[in-house]
Structures are given as C-alpha cells and as structure tokens.
Amino acid sequence: MTLKEVGIVIGKKLLTRRRAIRINPVMVSFKDTEVKTGGLLTGWYGEAKSVKKAKANYCKRIRGQILVTDAMLKTRKETQLPPRITVK
C-alpha cells in the first residue's frame, strides 16, 4: 500500500510543514490523526531534510500501527495499517 492510498482509505490529506531548523526541517503527517499505542493516542510524523525523505520516514514509523482519525469526534475511526507502506 502507498502513502497516498492510506490517505484515501482514512479520508485525510498528508500535511507538509517546514521548521526553521537545520536538522530535519521538513515534517509530514496526516491531518487530524494520531497513532494508538497501548492506551494512548500520540501524534507521529515523519521528518527529514527533504519532503520525499520525510514521507519515507513517516511510512517506516506508521506501518503496522493503528491510525486514529478524528479521535474526539463522533466520526472517530480506527484503521489498522499494513506492515508495508511505501511512498510510491
């Protein structure tokens, strides 16, 4: 499954942000999503020096995890991600 396909399944866009720091200034994550780890919801993101590498980093971090969208709303949805997610 690709990162784009994950976005389609969960119905969320991938956000790209830039930080004013030298080390890993690019961050990517899906809008309004958290990862369920044990009993906690935590915000995960990919980070790197380029958008492509940040997306690859995000794929590595979220693969096999449970992604929760709209956690505090009635539209909350939990999606078990596959063990392999690629950028393309």
Secondary structure, DSSP 8 states (H G I E B T S, - for coil): -BHHHHHHHHT--EEEEE-SSSSS-EEEEETTEEEEETTEEE---EEESSHHHHHHHHHHHHTTSEEEESTTSTT-EEEE--S--B--
